[in-house]
Amino acid sequence: MARMLRCATFICLALAAAASAQPTLSELLENKTLAELRHFEEGFDGALGVAAIDLTTGRMVGLHSDTIFPQASVIKIAILARMYQAARAGQFALDDRVTVQPDEAVGGSGRLQERLKSGPVTLTVRELIAAMIEWSDNTATNKCIALAGMDGVNRMMDELGLRHTRLRRKMMDSAAVARGEENVSTPEEMARLAETIYRGKLVDNSASREMVEILKKVEGGIREGLPLDIETASKTGELPGARGETGIVFLEGRPFVLSVMSAFIDDRRTPVPEVTRIVFRYFEKLAGANAWGNRLR
């Protein structure tokens, strides 16, 4: 009799555990989104990583989200953060004027290299930061790195718990590239960095708001993958064989952060717009319904 009771108790506990393990409706929707991302990945020529953070619940959806990828210009978000931290610490003021010399010009993105052909250019620190983000100007970026310090950027990432996010070289340093010294991070860590900015916790509320406004000026693949009325704040990055972007999507009722990274790809195809469309459909459904999937609008 005692043995039968033990068996019955075990069966009841097993049934209860099975019932508690059943996914919620939102988890079923999340699983379908992950399946869509995996299906896209199967046909994608290269390595892909994705992290999306629901800014309402804090829940993250990810695909290879902890894999380390080269960042290209997406690393400029980390430099942006450090610039504001250093300014708040009194290392310099955002309105200080800085002169860039012609011999400091580097190639790649940006407009400063052309202006420097006519002689030195003087800008405020705030203008240097804006050029680094909006135009992805590499000359301005290197000046920002000189001001904020490469060690300072990495120390700040450590303080934030982003230990895979590393600034290892200045822009357009071909010798460092040949040595394999890439600027790196993971989709999750860059998404967490953007989340910290969104929540006003990076340096302070005022600095975070300024950073968001600068990032809103970037035209990238995330914006391309969204309806025209959805605002974004992001930073793009590209290298031969790699594309990425990290940003905030201001979807009414369900804002989210999205970080997309890729490597070993065909340079003619970036994954960012299509990944954005997949992830946006997921959050749009959550935004327009209650917890039971009953559409509210």
TIZADO-614843 format. One record per residue (C-alpha): residue in one letter; x, y, z. Coordinates in Angstrom, 2 decimals. Example, Ala and Ser with C-alpha at 12.3 -4.5 7.8 and 13.67 -1.06 7.14 Angstrom:
% TIZADO-614843
+------+---------+---------+---------+
| type |       X |       Y |       Z |
+------+---------+---------+---------+
|    A |   12.30 |   -4.50 |    7.80 |
|    S |   13.67 |   -1.06 |    7.14 |
+------+---------+---------+---------+
//
This chain:
% TIZADO-614843
+------+---------+---------+---------+
| type |       X |       Y |       Z |
+------+---------+---------+---------+
|    M |    0.00 |    0.00 |    0.00 |
|    A |    2.79 |    2.38 |    0.94 |
|    R |    4.53 |    1.57 |   -2.33 |
|    M |    1.37 |    2.37 |   -4.30 |
|    L |    1.04 |    5.69 |   -2.49 |
|    R |    4.66 |    6.55 |   -3.30 |
|    C |    4.02 |    5.72 |   -6.96 |
|    A |    0.89 |    7.84 |   -7.04 |
|    T |    2.75 |   10.73 |   -5.41 |
|    F |    5.57 |   10.44 |   -7.94 |
|    I |    3.11 |   10.43 |  -10.86 |
|    C |    1.33 |   13.50 |   -9.49 |
|    L |    4.62 |   15.35 |   -9.06 |
|    A |    5.72 |   14.40 |  -12.57 |
|    L |    2.42 |   15.62 |  -14.03 |
|    A |    2.67 |   18.86 |  -12.08 |
|    A |    6.24 |   19.40 |  -13.30 |
|    A |    5.19 |   18.73 |  -16.89 |
|    A |    2.30 |   21.19 |  -16.57 |
|    S |    4.56 |   23.88 |  -15.11 |
|    A |    7.02 |   23.37 |  -17.97 |
|    Q |    4.44 |   24.25 |  -20.62 |
|    P |    5.45 |   27.41 |  -22.47 |
|    T |    3.38 |   30.56 |  -22.17 |
|    L |    1.74 |   32.08 |  -25.24 |
|    S |    4.46 |   34.73 |  -25.49 |
|    E |    7.12 |   32.02 |  -25.25 |
|    L |    5.47 |   30.13 |  -28.12 |
|    L |    5.63 |   33.33 |  -30.17 |
|    E |    9.26 |   33.81 |  -29.16 |
|    N |   10.08 |   30.25 |  -30.25 |
|    K |    8.53 |   30.89 |  -33.66 |
|    T |   10.64 |   34.04 |  -34.02 |
|    L |   13.79 |   32.09 |  -33.18 |
|    A |   12.77 |   29.46 |  -35.73 |
|    E |   12.40 |   32.21 |  -38.36 |
|    L |   15.86 |   33.52 |  -37.50 |
|    R |   17.36 |   30.04 |  -37.77 |
|    H |   15.64 |   29.53 |  -41.12 |
|    F |   17.10 |   32.83 |  -42.35 |
|    E |   20.52 |   31.81 |  -41.02 |
|    E |   20.40 |   28.53 |  -42.97 |
|    G |   20.24 |   30.43 |  -46.26 |
|    F |   22.65 |   33.15 |  -45.20 |
|    D |   26.19 |   32.98 |  -46.54 |
|    G |   28.20 |   33.60 |  -43.38 |
|    A |   28.15 |   33.60 |  -39.58 |
|    L |   25.26 |   35.40 |  -37.90 |
|    G |   24.55 |   36.58 |  -34.37 |
|    V |   21.46 |   38.35 |  -33.03 |
|    A |   20.35 |   39.75 |  -29.68 |
|    A |   17.06 |   41.56 |  -29.04 |
|    I |   16.09 |   42.96 |  -25.64 |
|    D |   12.48 |   43.71 |  -24.76 |
|    L |   12.76 |   47.08 |  -23.01 |
|    T |    9.38 |   46.51 |  -21.34 |
|    T |   10.22 |   43.20 |  -19.65 |
|    G |   14.00 |   43.01 |  -19.94 |
|    R |   13.77 |   39.60 |  -21.62 |
|    M |   16.34 |   38.84 |  -24.30 |
|    V |   15.85 |   36.80 |  -27.47 |
|    G |   19.09 |   35.65 |  -29.01 |
|    L |   20.75 |   33.60 |  -31.73 |
|    H |   24.46 |   33.00 |  -31.10 |
|    S |   24.18 |   36.08 |  -28.93 |
|    D |   27.31 |   35.33 |  -26.88 |
|    T |   29.62 |   34.76 |  -29.88 |
|    I |   32.38 |   37.34 |  -30.33 |
|    F |   32.21 |   39.23 |  -33.65 |
|    P |   34.29 |   42.03 |  -35.19 |
|    Q |   32.53 |   45.35 |  -34.63 |
|    A |   33.83 |   47.69 |  -37.30 |
|    S |   32.22 |   51.08 |  -36.59 |
|    V |   29.65 |   49.67 |  -34.14 |
|    I |   32.44 |   49.87 |  -31.53 |
|    K |   31.99 |   53.66 |  -31.77 |
|    I |   29.03 |   53.29 |  -29.38 |
|    A |   31.53 |   52.25 |  -26.69 |
|    I |   33.79 |   55.20 |  -27.57 |
|    L |   30.74 |   57.51 |  -27.46 |
|    A |   29.93 |   56.26 |  -23.96 |
|    R |   33.47 |   56.78 |  -22.74 |
|    M |   33.60 |   60.31 |  -24.19 |
|    Y |   30.61 |   61.35 |  -22.10 |
|    Q |   32.00 |   59.61 |  -19.03 |
|    A |   35.35 |   61.37 |  -19.42 |
|    A |   33.62 |   64.72 |  -19.93 |
|    R |   31.55 |   64.25 |  -16.77 |
|    A |   34.75 |   63.38 |  -14.89 |
|    G |   36.27 |   66.72 |  -15.98 |
|    Q |   38.88 |   65.23 |  -18.31 |
|    F |   37.66 |   67.72 |  -20.93 |
|    A |   34.49 |   69.69 |  -21.70 |
|    L |   32.20 |   68.93 |  -24.60 |
|    D |   32.50 |   72.55 |  -25.72 |
|    D |   36.31 |   72.51 |  -25.67 |
|    R |   37.82 |   73.23 |  -29.07 |
|    V |   40.20 |   70.69 |  -30.60 |
|    T |   42.36 |   71.19 |  -33.68 |
|    V |   42.87 |   68.26 |  -36.04 |
|    Q |   46.02 |   68.42 |  -38.16 |
|    P |   46.22 |   67.28 |  -41.81 |
|    D |   48.66 |   64.49 |  -40.93 |
|    E |   45.98 |   62.98 |  -38.60 |
|    A |   43.60 |   62.27 |  -41.49 |
|    V |   42.78 |   58.63 |  -42.17 |
|    G |   40.75 |   57.03 |  -44.94 |
|    G |   37.44 |   55.25 |  -44.90 |
|    S |   34.23 |   56.88 |  -43.77 |
|    G |   33.81 |   60.53 |  -42.98 |
|    R |   34.21 |   64.07 |  -44.28 |
|    L |   37.09 |   65.41 |  -42.22 |
|    Q |   39.74 |   63.89 |  -44.47 |
|    E |   38.56 |   66.13 |  -47.34 |
|    R |   38.44 |   69.27 |  -45.19 |
|    L |   41.94 |   68.56 |  -43.88 |
|    K |   43.38 |   68.77 |  -47.39 |
|    S |   43.02 |   72.55 |  -47.03 |
|    G |   44.73 |   72.73 |  -43.64 |
|    P |   43.99 |   72.19 |  -39.91 |
|    V |   40.36 |   71.95 |  -38.81 |
|    T |   39.13 |   73.08 |  -35.39 |
|    L |   35.99 |   71.53 |  -33.90 |
|    T |   34.41 |   71.26 |  -30.49 |
|    V |   34.56 |   67.90 |  -28.75 |
|    R |   30.80 |   67.64 |  -29.22 |
|    E |   31.23 |   68.16 |  -32.98 |
|    L |   33.94 |   65.46 |  -33.08 |
|    I |   31.58 |   63.04 |  -31.34 |
|    A |   28.74 |   63.87 |  -33.74 |
|    A |   31.03 |   63.32 |  -36.75 |
|    M |   32.18 |   59.99 |  -35.32 |
|    I |   28.60 |   58.72 |  -35.04 |
|    E |   26.51 |   60.43 |  -37.72 |
|    W |   29.09 |   60.25 |  -40.52 |
|    S |   31.13 |   57.43 |  -38.99 |
|    D |   34.14 |   59.67 |  -39.51 |
|    N |   37.31 |   57.69 |  -38.81 |
|    T |   39.53 |   60.74 |  -38.37 |
|    A |   37.13 |   62.14 |  -35.76 |
|    T |   36.97 |   58.69 |  -34.12 |
|    N |   40.74 |   58.48 |  -33.74 |
|    K |   40.77 |   61.95 |  -32.18 |
|    C |   38.06 |   60.80 |  -29.74 |
|    I |   40.13 |   57.72 |  -28.86 |
|    A |   43.12 |   59.97 |  -28.20 |
|    L |   41.00 |   62.14 |  -25.89 |
|    A |   39.17 |   59.38 |  -24.03 |
|    G |   41.95 |   56.79 |  -24.01 |
|    M |   41.75 |   53.25 |  -25.34 |
|    D |   42.34 |   51.90 |  -21.84 |
|    G |   39.58 |   54.19 |  -20.59 |
|    V |   37.08 |   52.71 |  -23.05 |
|    N |   37.96 |   49.15 |  -22.04 |
|    R |   37.93 |   49.98 |  -18.35 |
|    M |   34.43 |   51.41 |  -18.70 |
|    M |   33.27 |   48.24 |  -20.49 |
|    D |   34.69 |   46.21 |  -17.58 |
|    E |   32.79 |   48.39 |  -15.11 |
|    L |   29.59 |   47.67 |  -17.06 |
|    G |   30.31 |   43.93 |  -17.04 |
|    L |   30.90 |   43.88 |  -20.81 |
|    R |   34.14 |   41.94 |  -20.71 |
|    H |   34.10 |   40.76 |  -24.33 |
|    T |   33.73 |   44.31 |  -25.67 |
|    R |   37.23 |   45.50 |  -26.51 |
|    L |   38.66 |   48.47 |  -28.34 |
|    R |   42.00 |   47.12 |  -29.60 |
|    R |   43.01 |   49.49 |  -32.36 |
|    K |   42.35 |   52.87 |  -33.94 |
|    M |   40.46 |   53.15 |  -37.20 |
|    M |   42.18 |   52.23 |  -40.45 |
|    D |   45.22 |   50.70 |  -38.74 |
|    S |   46.14 |   48.14 |  -41.39 |
|    A |   49.14 |   46.85 |  -39.45 |
|    A |   46.93 |   46.07 |  -36.44 |
|    V |   44.40 |   44.38 |  -38.72 |
|    A |   47.16 |   42.18 |  -40.15 |
|    R |   48.03 |   41.18 |  -36.57 |
|    G |   44.38 |   40.21 |  -35.97 |
|    E |   43.74 |   43.08 |  -33.56 |
|    E |   40.06 |   43.69 |  -34.25 |
|    N |   37.63 |   45.71 |  -32.17 |
|    V |   35.21 |   43.10 |  -30.88 |
|    S |   32.04 |   42.41 |  -28.88 |
|    T |   29.06 |   40.06 |  -28.79 |
|    P |   25.48 |   40.76 |  -29.89 |
|    E |   24.30 |   40.52 |  -26.29 |
|    E |   26.96 |   42.86 |  -24.89 |
|    M |   26.34 |   45.56 |  -27.48 |
|    A |   22.60 |   45.20 |  -26.91 |
|    R |   23.17 |   45.59 |  -23.16 |
|    L |   25.24 |   48.72 |  -23.79 |
|    A |   22.42 |   50.22 |  -25.88 |
|    E |   19.90 |   49.20 |  -23.20 |
|    T |   21.94 |   51.03 |  -20.55 |
|    I |   21.90 |   54.17 |  -22.70 |
|    Y |   18.13 |   53.87 |  -23.23 |
|    R |   17.44 |   53.51 |  -19.51 |
|    G |   19.46 |   56.66 |  -18.72 |
|    K |   22.02 |   54.73 |  -16.68 |
|    L |   25.09 |   55.41 |  -18.81 |
|    V |   26.92 |   58.25 |  -17.06 |
|    D |   23.62 |   60.01 |  -16.19 |
|    N |   20.18 |   60.77 |  -17.62 |
|    S |   21.31 |   63.90 |  -19.42 |
|    A |   24.29 |   62.20 |  -21.07 |
|    S |   22.16 |   59.23 |  -22.11 |
|    R |   19.58 |   61.51 |  -23.72 |
|    E |   22.31 |   63.31 |  -25.68 |
|    M |   23.78 |   60.01 |  -26.85 |
|    V |   20.38 |   58.78 |  -28.03 |
|    E |   19.81 |   61.99 |  -30.00 |
|    I |   23.18 |   61.59 |  -31.74 |
|    L |   22.47 |   57.93 |  -32.58 |
|    K |   19.08 |   58.88 |  -34.04 |
|    K |   20.87 |   60.66 |  -36.89 |
|    V |   22.32 |   57.43 |  -38.29 |
|    E |   20.75 |   55.92 |  -41.41 |
|    G |   21.24 |   52.17 |  -41.35 |
|    G |   19.88 |   48.72 |  -42.02 |
|    I |   17.70 |   48.66 |  -38.91 |
|    R |   15.81 |   51.70 |  -40.16 |
|    E |   15.57 |   50.10 |  -43.62 |
|    G |   13.88 |   47.04 |  -42.12 |
|    L |   11.24 |   49.03 |  -40.24 |
|    P |    8.01 |   50.82 |  -41.19 |
|    L |    8.70 |   54.46 |  -42.03 |
|    D |    7.01 |   55.81 |  -38.90 |
|    I |    9.21 |   53.91 |  -36.42 |
|    E |   12.09 |   55.90 |  -34.95 |
|    T |   15.51 |   54.36 |  -34.32 |
|    A |   18.84 |   55.26 |  -32.72 |
|    S |   21.69 |   53.06 |  -33.90 |
|    K |   25.25 |   52.67 |  -35.16 |
|    T |   26.24 |   50.71 |  -38.23 |
|    G |   29.53 |   49.00 |  -38.99 |
|    E |   31.10 |   47.29 |  -41.94 |
|    L |   34.36 |   45.61 |  -42.85 |
|    P |   35.25 |   43.49 |  -45.87 |
|    G |   33.34 |   40.32 |  -45.05 |
|    A |   31.46 |   41.67 |  -42.02 |
|    R |   28.37 |   43.80 |  -41.37 |
|    G |   26.66 |   44.79 |  -38.14 |
|    E |   24.41 |   47.25 |  -36.39 |
|    T |   23.20 |   47.86 |  -32.87 |
|    G |   20.36 |   50.18 |  -31.97 |
|    I |   17.19 |   51.09 |  -30.14 |
|    V |   13.82 |   50.73 |  -31.88 |
|    F |   11.17 |   53.07 |  -30.48 |
|    L |    8.11 |   50.92 |  -31.15 |
|    E |    5.16 |   52.45 |  -29.30 |
|    G |    4.15 |   50.22 |  -26.42 |
|    R |    7.06 |   47.80 |  -26.90 |
|    P |   10.45 |   49.46 |  -27.53 |
|    F |   13.36 |   47.09 |  -27.98 |
|    V |   17.08 |   46.94 |  -28.60 |
|    L |   18.43 |   44.99 |  -31.55 |
|    S |   22.01 |   43.95 |  -32.24 |
|    V |   22.86 |   42.12 |  -35.47 |
|    M |   26.36 |   40.92 |  -36.30 |
|    S |   27.83 |   38.92 |  -39.17 |
|    A |   31.18 |   37.71 |  -40.49 |
|    F |   32.58 |   35.70 |  -43.41 |
|    I |   29.84 |   37.13 |  -45.61 |
|    D |   29.35 |   38.11 |  -49.21 |
|    D |   29.84 |   41.89 |  -49.07 |
|    R |   26.86 |   42.47 |  -51.35 |
|    R |   24.38 |   41.23 |  -48.77 |
|    T |   23.87 |   42.57 |  -45.25 |
|    P |   21.61 |   40.59 |  -42.90 |
|    V |   20.50 |   43.62 |  -40.89 |
|    P |   17.28 |   44.67 |  -42.70 |
|    E |   15.81 |   41.16 |  -42.93 |
|    V |   16.70 |   40.26 |  -39.35 |
|    T |   15.11 |   43.55 |  -38.30 |
|    R |   11.88 |   42.65 |  -40.14 |
|    I |   11.71 |   39.25 |  -38.40 |
|    V |   12.33 |   40.68 |  -34.94 |
|    F |   10.03 |   43.66 |  -35.50 |
|    R |    7.08 |   41.38 |  -36.37 |
|    Y |    7.56 |   39.65 |  -33.01 |
|    F |    7.56 |   42.87 |  -30.98 |
|    E |    4.75 |   44.38 |  -33.04 |
|    K |    2.53 |   41.44 |  -32.06 |
|    L |    3.44 |   41.87 |  -28.40 |
|    A |    2.80 |   45.62 |  -28.58 |
|    G |   -0.64 |   45.22 |  -30.11 |
|    A |   -2.11 |   42.58 |  -27.80 |
|    N |   -2.60 |   41.63 |  -24.17 |
|    A |   -0.84 |   38.67 |  -22.54 |
|    W |   -3.43 |   36.32 |  -24.05 |
|    G |   -2.85 |   37.48 |  -27.60 |
|    N |   -6.11 |   39.42 |  -27.75 |
|    R |   -5.43 |   42.25 |  -30.20 |
|    L |   -5.98 |   45.65 |  -28.65 |
|    R |   -5.35 |   47.72 |  -31.77 |
+------+---------+---------+---------+
//
